[in-house]
Amino acid sequence: MFTTRPEILGTFGVVTSTHWMASATGMAMLEKGGNAFDACIAAAFVLQIVEPHLVGPSGDMPAVFYSARTKQVEVLCAQGPSPEAATIAAYKALGLDLVPGSGLLATVVPGAFDGWMLMLRDHGRLSLREVLSPAIGYALNGHPMLPRVADQIKAVKDLFETEWPTSAAVFLPGGNLPKAKALFANPTLGATYARILAESEAAGGSREHQIEAARRSWSQGFVAEAIDRFCRTQEVMDSSGRRHKGLLTGHDMARWSASYEKPASVSYHGWEVFKTGPWGQGPLFLQTLKILEGFDLNGMDPKGAPFIHLVAEALKLAFADREAYYGDPDFVSVPMETLLSEAYAAERRALISDAASLTLRPGIVAGFEDQVARMWAELRLPGSTSGGGAAVGEPTLQSMVAANRRGDTVHIDAIDNEGNMVSATPSGGWLQSSPVIPELGFALNSRAQMFWLTEGLPASLAPRKRPRTTLTPSLAFQDGDPRLAFGTPGGDQQDQWQMSLFLRRVHHGLNLQEAIDLPMFHTAHAPSSFYPREARLGHLMVEESVGEETIAALEAKGHQVERAASWTVGRTTAAEKGADGILRAAATPRLMQAYAIGR
């Protein structure tokens, strides 16, 4: 099968990410004697510099990894929670029905930095200086700006100049738009990381002691102080069309830290797939697999209408359950055992027909009937049913301003020759999400927009609660052996694009690059996780390269097909350790910036 680039093969190590500089940086860590964890961490900090429209220092991060030392799969949760003052009543008092998609009210505790430090302390072997130096160098000395970053800055130029002058100072140097492919630097951000590094080394002691000092500089030191001061004193324009102060405090940051968890997992045709818990959307991938397990996908064309229809319909059912049941399990009861059970999957599977579903259909789990009913009262989606067939109206949409320019995400996979395996999906803190904090050189995240401002829903806002994130890295074993790390940016599409990759690899024997290069598809059938939470019932986007015959067949089944230009959907990357010991890696050619590297 034709591919746009070779599947990377090697035995020493492989790193793949959404930007070639990050992949090269990760590989450099392996060459220094670091492991897959060091590679992933260094790549992640570089991504903050070179893809600031997709990830920033104040963002969040889940990772799922296999440690060759402990022989275990774990999830690292670096998803910060809501501030203590973030109550539904506090937002309602401001006249809000949805959490804004941008600005200070949308901010939760920045989690990624602490997560990366925890991973470095416990699983890496290089020093903080070694993993931070590449990012500091690019921030201080400049890097060639991606055309898409330049385009994003141009799109929010007026907002920066009129409302967010601290962002203009960084991203419009001298009042001018930066040029694509020209060097661009963020010396203030470089100085922030350099100061954290200096404070950690001044603490002396062991490598671990210095990493702990860096964690304190962030969550209890000058970084937290600057964030606290900015949120208390600044009123900034957000996507509600009004100006608001923030609720996040230094105290919120000081009392939170990243943590490890057991993953959710299911078995599927000799594979075991590991995802985050239901504070993320990862379990919907697992639910979809259990639904599909009862169908024969082996004989289907991996880009044909029957395959696309079946996968899309299974995803719709899992997404409906995400809305009905998923939330932070520290705050709400999530019937995960039932949702991933064989019996429940059989019930859901029976709902799939040869016609596209135009309704949102969650399953009914005993004891959760009232919760599902509250969800429908909030969503008010035309044509949706709550099990009994009650139709509901259209979701409320608030006026949007330039501040509501949604960002995206990045992804990293790394495997070393010891067998360590990491899949991580950092996101948030986009340059367009919130104004830059002038002393630090970066903006805050907007992850709180994932919360609902209605009581009694699994994803309802509450103080110190994790938002139900869309970030969803993946790890998979085959026949009991750690095999595959994969993921993608893309918000609600992340598990959908990963599903295509995984199924094509498992059922059709395609190598990673072949599976990634085939036409991608996804549905926006379920309510978006992002402000203003719109849903498009029956929607199905497909790349035109599936062919006119396939598109016509999908439309005949009732799908509301949206055509996407070829090579425009998805940013998937993957790495694999074969049963033969050969390491493999691949990255999407779409957007022409993701790269896999290995030897």
N, C-alpha and C positions, 0 to 999 in steps of 0.2 A: 504494500500500500504506500502511496506517495505521502511523504511528510515534508513539512516546511523546513525542518532541521533534523539532525540525527538525535536519536535517544542517546544520551550521554552514558558511557560505560566506563567502569573503573574498579579498582580494588582498594584504593587508599582512602577515598572519601568523596562525597558529593554534597553540593549545596545548590539549592534552587530558590529563587525569590522573584519578586515582581520588579526588580531593577538590577541591571547588570553590575552596578557598583556595589550593591549590597551582597550579591552572590560572590563577587570577586573578593570582597572583604571577608566574608565567611570562610572562603577557601584559604585565604591568607592565614586565618587563625589555625586551621588544620595544619598548614605548612609550618607554623611556629611551634607545633607540638600540642596545640589545643585539641579539644574534642568537639563533638557535634553541638554540645551546649554552648561552648565558647563561640563557635561559628555562628550559631543562631543569634546570640546576644549581640555580637559585634555587627552583624548584618542588620539587626533591628534598629540599632542606634543610627546607622548610616541611612536607613530608610526615612527616619525622621527628618534628615537634612535634605535628601534628594527628592522625596515625595511628600512635601509638607501639606499638600492639598488632600492627602490620603491618610496621614498619620502624623502625630506630633508628640512631644515629650509628655504632655498631660493626658494622653490617651489611656486606653485599657488594653488588656491582653489575656486571652486564654491560651494555654499550650497543653497539648497532650503528648506524652513522651514515654519512651521505654529506656530504662537504665540498664546497661549491661552489668553494672555492679550489683544492683539490687534485684535484678531479674523481674522487675515489676513495671506495669503501666500505671502512670499517675496523671492527673490533671492538675496543672498549676492555675489557680484562679487569681488573676490580677485584675479582676473587675471590681473597681471601687464602688461603694454603696452611696446612697443618697445622703445629703447632709442631715444632721439632727433636726434642723429647722424646716426641713422639706416635708410639710404635711399637705394633705389635700386642702384643708381649710386655708392654709397660707396662700395657695395659688388661687383658690376661689375668691378670696378676699381681694385679689388683684383683678378680678373680673375675667379670669381665664378658665376655659373649659378643656384645654389641652396644654400640656407643657410645651413652651415654645421650642422650635427646632434649632434655635441658635441663641447666643447671648448667655449671660451669667446665670439666669434661672434654669438653664438646661444642664448645668454642670453637676457632676457627681465627683466624689473623691478621685483624683488622678491615680490610677493603679499600676500602670505599666512599669514605671521606674522601679518600684519596690519589687514587683514580680521578677524583673530581670536580675535585680540584685540577689533575690532569694535563689534563683536558678544558678547564678554564678557562684554563690557561696557553697551551695550544697552539691552541685553537679559539674561545674566547670573546673578547670585547673589553671587557667591563665590569670594574670593580675588584672585589677580594674583598669590600670593604665593601658595594658595591652588591648583590651576590648573596647575602650572608649576613645583611644587616640585617633583611629580613622575618622570617626564622626566629628571629633573636635577639629581635626585638620580640614575637613570639607567645610565646616561651618565658618572657620576663621579665614581660610584661604580661598574658598570658593569652589564651585563645581559647575559643570555645564548644565544649565537649567533645561529641564524637559519642556518641549513645546506646550504640553498640556498644563503644566504649572503656570507658564506665562499666560496661557489663555484664561485660566481660572483667575489669576490676579487681575487681568484686564476686565473680566466680568464683574468683579467686585470693586473696581477702582473708585467709582463714585461713592459707594458705601464707605470705603476707607477714608476718602477725603472729607466727607461730610459728617460721618458719625464715629468712625473708629480711627482717629488720627495716629494712635500708637501702632496700629497695623500698617498704616501708610508709611510710617517712619522706617519700618523694616522692609516692606515689600514694594515700596515705591521710592527707592533711594534717590535722593535729590529731586523728588517729585515726578520722577520718570518711570514709565513702565519698564520692567526688566525685559531683556531680549532673549528669545528662545535660543538655546545652544551657546549663549554667552555665559561667562563665569558669573556666578551669583553667590554672595556670602551673607551669613547672618552672624556677625561677630559677637553680638550680645548673647545669643544662644551658645556660641562657642565658649564665651567667657563663663557662662553659667556652669557648663559641664566641666570646664577647666577648674573652676573654684571648688566644685564638689570633689573632684579628683585631688586637688591640693589639700582640702580639709581631711579627706580620708587618709592620705599619706602622712599628714602631720599627726594623725592619731597614733601612728606607729603600730608596733605589734605584728601579729600574724596577718596573712592574706585575708582570713575571715574577719578579723577584727577591723581591718581597714574597710572591708565591704560593709560591715555594720555601721561604721562611721558615715559612709556615703548615704546609707539609708536614713540616718538621723539628719544629715544635712538637708535631705529632701523633705521628710515628713515633719521634722521638728525644728529645723534650722532656717536658713535664710530663704529657701524656696517657699516653704510654708508661710513664712512671715509676709513675703511679697504677695502671695496669692490671697491671704487673709485681708491684707490692706486693700488690695484692688477690689475685691468683692464687697468690702464694707463701704468704700468711698466713691465708687464709680457707678453711674447709671448709664447703661448702654442700650442702644437700639437692638431689638431682637425681632424674630419673625411674627410676633404678635402685632407689630407696627407701633410699639411703644417702648419706652426706656425703663429698665429695671435694674436694681442692684442685685447682687448675688446672695445666696444663702450659705455657701460653703465657707467654713472657717478653718483656721489653723488647728483648732481642737479636733475637728472632724478628721483632718489628715493625721494628726499625732496618734489617735487611738485605733487606727486601722492598719492592717498589714496583709500582704498577700499570703496565700495558704495553699496547701495541697489537698486534693480530694481523690476519692476513688472515682473512676470513670463509669459512665453508663455504657453498656455493651449488649450486643446480640450476636448470635451465630447466624451465618448465611452461607449455604453451599460450601462448607469446608473452611470458611473464613470467620473470624471474629472481629467485629468493628467496634472501636472505642471512641466515645464522644464525651463532651461535657455533660453535666447534669442539667435539669430543666430550668436553671437560671439562664441558660443559653438555649438556642433553638436546636442544638445538636441532636437531641433525642428524636426529632422529627425525621432525621435521616434514618435512624434505626427503625422507627415505626414504618417508614416507607419500605425499607428492605423486608420487613416481616410481612407486609401486605403483598409485595411482589414475589415473595418466596413461593407462593402457590401458582405462579404462572410459568410457562415455558418460554424463557427469553432467549435460549440458546439458538433457536432457529430463526429468530427475527433479524431483519436487516437493522443494524445499530443506528441507522439514520433514516429508517423508513417510518411511515405513518403509524403502523400498529405499535411499534416500539415507543415512539414519542407519545402517542395517545395513552398507552398503558401507564407509562412512567408519570406523565402529567396528572392523570386521574388519581394515582396513588398518592402523589405529592399533595394534591388538593385535600384529600382526606386527612393526611398528617398535619397539614397547616391548620385545618379547622380545629384539630385537637390541640395544637399549640395555643391557639387563641383561648380555648376553653379551659385548659389545665395547666399550662406552663407558668412558672414563676419561681421566685427564690424559695427553695425548700426550707430555709431557716425561718420563713414567715408564713408559708402556706403549705397545705397538704397537697402533694402531687401524686396521683395514683400511678406511679411509674411502672410498678410491677404489672398492673392490669394492662396499661397502654402498650407494653412490650410483650404481652403474652400471646401464645399461639391462638388461644380461643378468641381473644379480642381481634387479632389480625384477621382471622377467618370471617368474623362479622363484618369488618370493614371491607374486606376483599369482595364480599358478595354484593356490595353496592356499586361496583364498577361494571359498566355496560359498554356497548359499542358506541354509545352517544356521549358527548362531552357533558359533564355536569355543569349546570349554571347556578348552582346553589352551594352555600357553605354548609357542610354537614358534619358537625362534630359527633362523635359517639357519646352515648350516655353511660356513664359509670355510676353505679349505685352509690348514693350518698352525696353526689355532686350535682343533682338536678337543679337546685336553686342557683348554684354558681353559674351553670350554663345559661339559665334563664336571664340572669343579670347581664351576662355577656351580650345576649341578643338585644336587650333593652338599650345597651350602650352603643352597639354597632349600628343598628337600624339599617341593615343592608337589604336592598330590594332583592326578592327571590330567595333569600336565605331562610333556612328552616332550623328549628330548635329540636328536631326529632319528631315533633308533633305536626309540623307543616305550617307553623305560623309565619307569615311574611312580615317583614319589617321595612322601614323606610330608609332614606339616604343618610349617610354620616354627615355630621356638621363639619363644614369647612370654614376656617377663618381666613381672613384676608392675609395675603402673603406679601412680603416686601423683599428687597434684594438680599436681606440677611438670611433668607431661607434657601441658601444654595447648599444642597446636600453634598457631603463629601463621600469618600469611599474608604477603602481599607487596603492593607498590604498582607502578604503572606510569605512565610519562610518554611522550607523543609531542609533538614540536614541529617545525614547518616555518616558515621565514621567507621573506620576499619575494626573498631572494637565491638561494634554492634549497637552503640547508642543511637537513638532515633528520636528526632524532635519534629513536631509540627506545631507552628505558632501563627496566630492571626492577630497582629496588633492593629489598632485602629484608634480613631478619635483625636481630638485636639487639632482639627483641621484649621488651616489658615483662614478659611471662610466661615468657621463656626463661632468665633468669639474674638473680641479684640485682643491684641498682643499685650501681655503684661510687660511694661517697658523695661523693668529691671532684669527680666528673665529672657526676653526675646522669643517667647512662645505664647500661644493662645490656650485657653481652657477647653475642655471637652464639652460635648452636648449630648451625652448618653442618657440623661434623664428624660429626654423626649420619648423614650420607650415606655414610660409609665403611663397608666390611665389615671385620670382624675375622677374616678368613680369608685366608691367604696365597694368592697366585696369581690373584686375580680382578682385572679391570681397575679396579675401584673399591675395591680393598683399601687399608687405611690404610698410609701410609708417611710418614716425616718430610718436611716441606716440599713435600708433594704437594697439588694442588688437589682438593677434593671434587667429585664429579660433581653439579653443582648442577642444580636444576630451572629456574633463571631463564633465560628464553629470549625476549628481544626480537626483533623481526622488521623487516626492510626488504625492499622489493620494487621492481624495475624493470619497466616494461612497454615492450616494443619498444625496449629500450636506454636508456630515460629513467627517472630516479629518480621514483618515483611514490607509494609507500605505506609508511607507518610504522605499526606496530600491535603490540599486546601485551595482556597481562592478568596479574593475580595468579592464584594457584591451584595452586601446587605441581605435582604430576604432571598436573594438568588444563590447565596453561597452553597447551601446544601443541594440545590437543584443542579448546579453545574458540576459539583463534585459527584453527584449521583450518576450523571452521564459517563464521567471518567471511570468510576468504579465498576459500573455494570458492563461497560465495553471491555474493560480489562478482565473481569471475571468470566463473563459469558461468551465473549467473542475472541478471547485470546490475543487482543491487540496489545502492542507494547505501549508504554506510557505516552510517547509522542504521538503515536497513531490515534490513541483514544482522545487526547487533547485536541488534535487537529480536526477531527470530525465535527460537523456542524453542531452548534449548541442550541439549546432551547430552554425556556422557563415560563412560568406563569405568574401573573400578578393577581391571581384569583382571590387570595386572602388579603385582609387588611394589612397595609404596610406597617412596618415597625417604626417608621419615621413620620414626623410631622409633615402633612396634616392627616396621616393615617388612612389614606384613600385605598379603596379596593376596586378591582376591575373584574367582576364575575365573568367567568368563561374565557378570560384572556389567555392567549398563548403566543409568546414571541418565539419565532424561529429564524435562524439565519437562512437567507435565500439560497444558500448553497445546498440545502436539502433537496432542492429541485421543485419544479412546478407541479409535478405529479403528486409528490408528497404533500405539498401545501394544499392542493385541491382536495386530496383525500381527508386531510385534517379539517378543512372547512366543511366538508360533507358530513363529518361527525358532529358538527355543531360548535367547534372551537372558534372563538373570535381571534383569528390569526392576525398578529402584527408582524410584518416582515422587517427583519433587520438586515442590513447590508452584510455580505459575507465578511468574515474575519473581524467582527465587531463585538461579539458577545462572549463574556467570560475572561478571567485572567488566571486560569488554573495552573498550578504547579504540582509536581509530585516527585517523590524519590522512593526507590525500592531496593531491598536487599534480596537477591534471588536465592533460591535453594542451592544454586551452584556457587554462592559466595560473591558473585559479581554484583556490584552496586550500579544502579541505574538512576537516571534523573531526566526530567523533561520540564519544559515551560512553554506556555502558550505564546504563539507569535502575535496574538492580537495586541494592539496598541504598541507593538514593537519596542518593548522595554524589559519584559521579563526574560530571565536567562538562567539556564542550568549550567553548572560547572562541575567538573570532577576529573579525577585521574586514577 
